[in-house]
Amino acid sequence: MAEHKLLYLSRADVEAVGVSMREVIETLEVAFREHGLGHVEMPPKPAVSSRPDAFIHAMPAWIPALHALGLKWVSAYPENHKYNLPYISGLVILNDDETGMPLAVMDCTWITRMRTGAATAVAARYLARPESETVGILGCGVQGRSNLEALKALFPVKRVMAYDKSPENAERYAVEVRERWGLDVTVARGPRQAVTGCDMVVTAGPILLTPHATIQAGWLDEGAFASMVDFDSYWSRAALKEVDKFVTDDVPQIEHYRTLGYFQDIPPIYGTVGELVTGQKPGRQSPKERTITCNLGLALDDMATAPIVYRRAVEREMGTWLPL
């Protein structure tokens, strides 16, 4: 029997292969189209937890059109900053879709960061006003950065309102964004300043079983788009009731989360991102509509992104080959 090898890609390898945010956005659009057509196999992710508001998920998916098959094993521990460790960590296993043999094992940190921002951008393409210039970021961590990067790839972003419960985090974020992209960044004095007056809003704090519900009714402007990266942690029931279109990336997943205690006070689900991409449901239909996407973070996002990383690494002879 021939020896089989798999490629191991460290976090540094994954970051160095050179896949752009634009590439991730475009491959996710394909993945969401396939999802909307019912061509993706993706069971709701099972989870275990060893700490309050922490979780470890097993996230398998198969996207036939992309020949993408595999699983992400990912943890999110909100207290990790105390140990100088990342909130999100884990691995992606990529398999051959014809034989099932493992092709690669790679760190998931960069993939999770990029695909989450890209998923927001895909939804925004259909739900935000094309001329959107001002972005409000609540939570100036990894996702506050990647979501801004993704929105900037598709929209004429000029101004950022940055809020974080740690003013020091917000100040560091502002300096980084100014230096990296030359954007006008204001550190918000309070959370409302990062919502009201913004064309697009991203809430990217820790995912909480019991929402702190900071954002109140009347804060989100008419015509604004929001992405709930932290589930409904930031949103009050009254604020969500003002939304004209509430979209998610996968209905079975959000219903599964409801059985676990999340999403107890969300509005009716208008449709999925896949239905928007395929045209089964119209996206924004009026400049005054308030629209929200709740991107849960799907395995299809990871499985759409991992093959690009793998192919680029093979082309550039990066990583370490290991016997299976």
DOVEXDREN-230603 format. One record per residue: x negated, y, z negated of N, C-alpha, C in turn. Coordinates in steps of 0.2 Angstrom, whole numbers, plus 2048, in hexadecimal, padded with zeros to 3 digits. Layout:
<rs>
XYZXYZXYZ
...
</rs>
This chain:
<rs>
7FC7FA8008008008007FC806800
7FD80B8047F98118057FA8157FE
7F48187FD7F481D7F77F88237F8
7FD8257F380082B7F47FE8307EF
7FD8367F27FB83C7EE8008417ED
8008457E880484B7E78008517E6
8028567E77FE85D7E78018607E0
7FC8617DC7FD8657D67FB86D7D7
8008717D67FF8787D680087C7D0
7FA87E7CD7FB8827C77FF8897C8
80088C7C28038937C37FF8977C7
7F88977C67F489B7CA7F489A7D2
7F58937D37F58917DA7FC8937DD
8018927DA8088947DC80889C7DE
8058A07D98058A77DA8018A97E0
7FB8A57E17F68A77E67F88A57ED
7FD8A17EE7FE89E7F58018A47FA
8038A97F78058AF7FC80C8AF7FF
8118AC7FB8188AC7FD81B8B37FB
81E8B68008218BD7FE8288BC7FC
82A8C27F88318C27F68368C27FC
8348C58018388C58078398BE80A
8348BA80A8358B380C8398AF807
8398B080183D8AD7FC8448AF7FD
8468B57FE84C8B77FF84F8B4805
84C8B480A84E8B18118508AA810
84B8A680D84D89F80C85289D807
8538A28028598A17FE8608A2801
85F8A78068658A880A8688A280E
86389E81086489881486789380F
86489380986688E80486D890802
86F8968018768987FF87B897804
87989780A87D89681087F88E810
87A88A80F87B88380F87F881809
87E8858038838847FD88A8867FF
88B88B80289188D804895889809
89188580D89488081189587980E
89387980889487280488E86D806
88886F80888386B80B87E86A805
87F86C7FF87986C7FA87C8677F5
8778637F387985E7ED8758617E7
8798637E28768667DC87B8657D6
87A8607D287E85F7CC87D8657C7
8828677C388086B7BD87B8697B9
87686E7B787086C7B487186A7AC
86F8647AA86F8637A386A86679F
86B86779986786B79586686878E
86086978B85F86778485C86E781
85C86E77A85A874777857872770
85287576E84F87476884E87A763
85188076685188676285788A764
85A88F76086089376285E897768
86389776D86289B77385C899777
85A89377685589177A85888B77E
85488978485788378785188078C
85287A78D84E877793853873797
85287579E8578727A385386E7A8
8578697AA8558657B08598677B6
8568697BB85A86C7C18588697C7
85C8637C985B8607D085F8637D5
85C8637DB8608657E185D8627E7
8628617EC86085F7F38638647F8
85F8677FC86186B80285F868808
86486480C86286081285F865817
86286B81885F86F81E85887181D
85687281784F87481584B86E813
84D86881484986281284786380B
84A86680784886880084B8637FB
8478607F784A85B7F284585B7EC
84885C7E684485C7E084885E7DA
8448607D58468617CE8428667CB
84586B7C784186F7C384386E7BC
83E86D7B883E86C7B083C8727AD
8418767AB83F87D7A884287F7A2
83E88279E84088479784088C797
84488E792845896791845896789
84089978684089A77F83F8A177D
8448A577B8448AC77A83F8AE775
83D8AA7708388AC76B8318AB76D
82F8A97738298A77758248AD775
8278B37758228B977581E8B976F
8218B676981D8B67638178B2763
8178AD7688118A976980D8AB76F
80E8B177280B8B377880C8AE77E
8128AB77E8148A678381A8A9787
81A8A778E8208A97928278A7790
82C8AB7918338A978F8358A3793
8338A379A83489D79E82E8997A0
82E8937A082988E7A282C8887A4
8288847A882A87E7AB82687B7B1
8298767B48268737BA82B8727BF
8298727C682D8707CB82A86A7CE
82E8657CF82C85F7D383085F7DA
82C85E7DF82E85E7E682D8577E9
8338557EC83384E7EE83484E7F6
8318497F983384880083A845801
83E84980584584780684784180A
84283E80D84383881084183280C
83C83280883982C80483A82D7FD
83B8337FA83C8357F38358357F0
8308347F38298347F082883C7EE
82583C7E88238437E681D8467EA
81E84C7EC81A8507F18158557ED
8188587E881585D7E481885E7DD
8138607D88158627D28128697D1
81686E7D08148757CF8178797C9
81387D7C78168827C281C8867C4
8218877C082788A7C28288917C1
8238947BD82489B7BB8258A07C0
8208A07C58218A47CB8278A37CF
82889D7D082E89B7D483589D7D1
83589C7CA83B89E7C683C8A67C7
8368A97C68368B17C68398B37CD
8368B17D28378B37D983E8B17DB
8408AB7DA8468A97DD84C8AC7D9
84B8AE7D38518B17CF8528B87D2
84C8BC7D384D8C27D68508C27DD
84E8BD7E18508BC7E88588BA7E8
85A8B67E38618B57E38658BB7E2
8638C07DD8668C67DD8678CA7E3
8618CA7E78618CE7ED8658CB7F2
8668C47F386B8C17F88728C37F6
8748C37F087A8C57EE87B8CC7EF
8768D07EE8778D87EF8788D97F6
8758D57FA8768D780287D8D7804
8818D38008888D380288D8D77FD
88A8D97F788E8DC7F288C8E37F0
8868E57F28848EC7F08858F07F6
8858F77F58858FC7FB87E8FC7FE
87E8FC8048788FB808873901806
87690780587290D80387090E7FC
8719087F886F9097F186890B7F0
8679107EC8609127EA85E9127E3
8629127DE8619127D786290B7D4
85D9087D185E9027CD85D9037C6
8629007C28619007BB85F8F97B9
85A8F97B58578F37B28588F37AB
85B8EE7A885C8ED7A18598E679F
8538E779C84E8E179B8488E279F
8438E479D83D8E67A18388E17A0
83A8DA7A18358D57A18348D27A8
8338CC7A88318C87AF8378C97B4
83D8C87B28438C97B78448D07B8
8438D57B48448DC7B583F8DE7BB
8398DB7BB8358DC7C08378D97C7
8388D27C78398CF7CD8408D17D0
8458D27CC84B8D47CF84A8DB7D3
8478E07D08458E67D38418E57D9
83C8E17D98388DF7DF83D8DC7E5
8428D87E38468D57E884B8DA7EB
84E8DE7E78528E47E984F8E97ED
8498EA7EB8458EF7EF8438EC7F6
8438E67F78428E37FD8478E4802
84D8E58008538E58048578EC804
8558F07FF8598F67FE8548FC7FE
8569027FF8529087FF85190B7F8
84F9077F484E9097ED84990E7EC
84B9137E88479197E784691B7DF
84B9197DB84B91B7D484D9157D0
84A9147CA84B90F7C584C9127BE
85290F7BB8539117B485190B7B0
84C90B7AC84A9057A884C9057A1
84F90079E85190079784E8F9795
84B8F978F84A8F378B84B8F5784
84C8F078084D8F17798468F3775
8418F177983A8F37778388F977B
8388FF77883690577C82F90477F
82A90077C8248FF77F8248FB785
8288F67858298F278B82C8F6791
8318FA7908338FE79582E903797
82A90679382590A79581F90779A
81D9017988198FD79C81C8FB7A3
8228F97A38268F87A98268FE7AD
8279047AB82890A7AF82190B7B2
81B90B7AE81590C7B18139077B6
8159017B58138FC7BA8178FD7C1
81E8FF7C08229007C68209067CA
81E90B7C681B9117CA8159107CE
81090C7CA80A90B7CD80B9067D3
80F9017D380F8FC7D88138FE7DE
8199017DD81D9037E281E90B7E3
81C90F7DF81D9167E08249187DF
8289157DB82F9167DA82F91B7D4
83591F7D48369247CE8399207C9
83691F7C383991B7BE83A91F7B7
84091F7B58419227AE84391D7A9
83F91D7A384191979E84791B79A
84C91779A85391979885391A790
85691F78E85692078785B91B783
86091878786491378486790F78A
86A90A78986C90578E871908793
87690D79187A91079687791479B
87191779A86E91B79F86B9167A4
86A9107A386890B7A886E9087AC
87490A7AA87A9077AE87D90D7B1
8809127AE8839177B187F91B7B5
88191C7BC87E9207C087991C7C5
8799157C48759117C887990D7CD
87690D7D38799097D88799027D7
8748FF7D48738F87D38708F77CC
8738F27C88718F17C186F8EA7C0
86A8E97BD8688E27BB8678E17B4
86A8DD7B18698DB7AA8658D57A9
85F8D57A685A8D07A68578CF79F
85C8CF79A8598CD79485A8C6792
8598C378C8598BC78B8608BA78C
8618B478E8688B178E86A8AE787
8708B17858738B077F8798AC77F
87A8A877A8818A477A8868A9778
8858AE77388A8B37718878BA774
88B8BC7798888C377C8888C8777
8838CD7778838D37738878D8776
8898D777D88F8DB78088D8E377F
8878E57818858EC7808898F0786
88A8EE78C88C8F27918948F2790
8978F879089E8F978E8A18FC795
8A88FC7948AC8FE7998AB90579B
8AB9077A18A990E7A48A290F7A5
89D90B7A389690C7A489590A7AC
8979057AF8959037B68999077BA
89690B7BF8999107C389D90C7C9
8A29107CB8A690D7D18A090D7D7
8A19077DB89C9067E08969037DE
8959017D888E8FE7D688F8F77D6
8898F47D68888ED7D78838EB7D1
8858E57CD8818E37C887F8DC7C8
87A8DA7C68778D37C68768D17BE
87A8CB7BC87A8C97B58748C37B5
86E8C57B58698C07B48698BD7AE
86B8C07A886B8BD7A28728BB7A0
8768B87A587D8B67A48818BC7A2
8868BB79E88A8C179C8878C4795
8818C379387E8C578D87F8CD78C
87E8D179187E8D87908858DB791
88A8D77938918DA7968968D9791
89A8DE78F8A08DD78B8A68DB790
8AB8D878D8B18D67908B48DC794
8B48E27918B88E77948B48EA79A
8AD8EA79A8A98EC7A08AA8E77A5
8AA8E07A48AB8DB7A98B28DC7AC
8B78DE7A88BE8DF7AB8BF8E47B0
8BA8E97B08BA8EE7B58B88EC7BC
8B58E67BD8B18E47C38B68E27C8
8B58E47CE8BA8E27D48B88DB7D6
8B28D97D78B08D37D98AB8D07D5
8AC8CA7D28A88C67CD8A68C07D1
89F8C07D389D8BA7D78978B67D3
8978B07D48928AC7D188F8A77D7
8898A47D58868A07DA8888997DA
88C8967D588E8907D589488F7D0
89A88D7D28A088D7CE89F8877C9
89D8817CB89D87B7C789787D7C1
8928807C388D8827BD8908877B8
89388C7BB8968917B689C88E7B1
89F8897B48A48867B08A18817AB
89C87E7AD89887A7A889587E7A3
8938847A489188879F89688B79A
89C88B79D8A288D7998A3888794
8A28817968A487C79189E87C78B
89988078C894880787894886783
89988B78589B891781899897784
89689778A89489D78D89A89F792
89A8A679489F8A87998A68A8796
8A78A97908AE8A978D8B28AE78F
8B08B47918B48BA7938B28BD79A
8B18B979F8AF8BC7A58B68BC7A9
8B68C17AF8BC8C17B38BC8BB7B7
8C28BB7BB8C38B57C08BD8B67C5
8BB8B07C78B58AF7CC8B88B17D3
8B58B67D68B88B77DD8B58B27E2
8AF8B07E28AC8AC7E68A58AA7E4
8A18A67E989A8A57E88968A97ED
88F8A97EB88B8AC7F088B8A97F6
88B8A27F688B89E7FC8918A0800
8978A17FD89D8A380189C8AA804
8998AE8018978B58048938B480A
88D8B08098888AF80F88C8AC815
8908A78148938A48198998A881C
89B8AD8198A18B181B8A88AE819
8A88A98158AE8A68138B28AB80E
8AE8AF80B8B18B58078AD8BB809
8B18C180A8AE8C780B8AA8CA805
8A58CD8068A18D08018A48D77FF
8A08DC7FE8A38E37FD8A78E5802
8AD8E78008B28EA8058B48F1804
8B18F47FF8B28FB7FE8AC8FF7FB
8AB9057FC8A59087F98A69097F1
8AD9087EF8AE90A7E88AE9037E4
8AE8FD7E78AE8F77E38A98F67DE
8AA8F47D88A58F27D48A48EA7D5
89E8E87D689D8E17D78978DF7D3
8988D87D18938D57CC8928CE7CF
88B8CC7CF88A8C57D08878C27C9
8898BC7C88868B97C28828B37C5
87C8B47C68778AF7C98758AA7C3
8778A47C38758A07BD86E89D7BE
86B89E7C386589B7C48658937C6
8668927CD86888C7CF8618887D1
8628817D185D87D7D485C87E7DB
8618807DF8608817E685B8877E7
85B88C7E38568917E384F88F7E3
84E88A7DE8478877DD8458837E3
84A87F7E584887A7EA84887D7F1
84B8837F284A8877F884388A7F8
84088C7F283A8907F283488B7F2
8348867EE82F8817ED82C87E7F3
83087C7F982D87A7FF82887F802
82A88680282688B80581F88B801
82088B7FB81988B7F78158857F9
81887F7F98148797FA811879801
81587B80681287B80D80D88080E
80D88680B80888B80B802889807
8038858027FD8837FE7F987E802
7FD8798067FA87480A7F6878810
7F987D8137F68808187EF883816
7EF8868107EA88A80D7E5886809
7E687F8097E287A8057E187C7FE
7E787E7FB7E78807F47EA87B7EF
7E887B7E97EB8767E47E68707E4
7E986B7E07E58657DE7E985F7E0
7E685A7E47E98547E67E884F7E1
7EE84C7DE7ED8477D97F08407DC
7ED83A7DA7F08347DB7F68337D7
7FB8307DB80282E7D78018287D4
</rs>
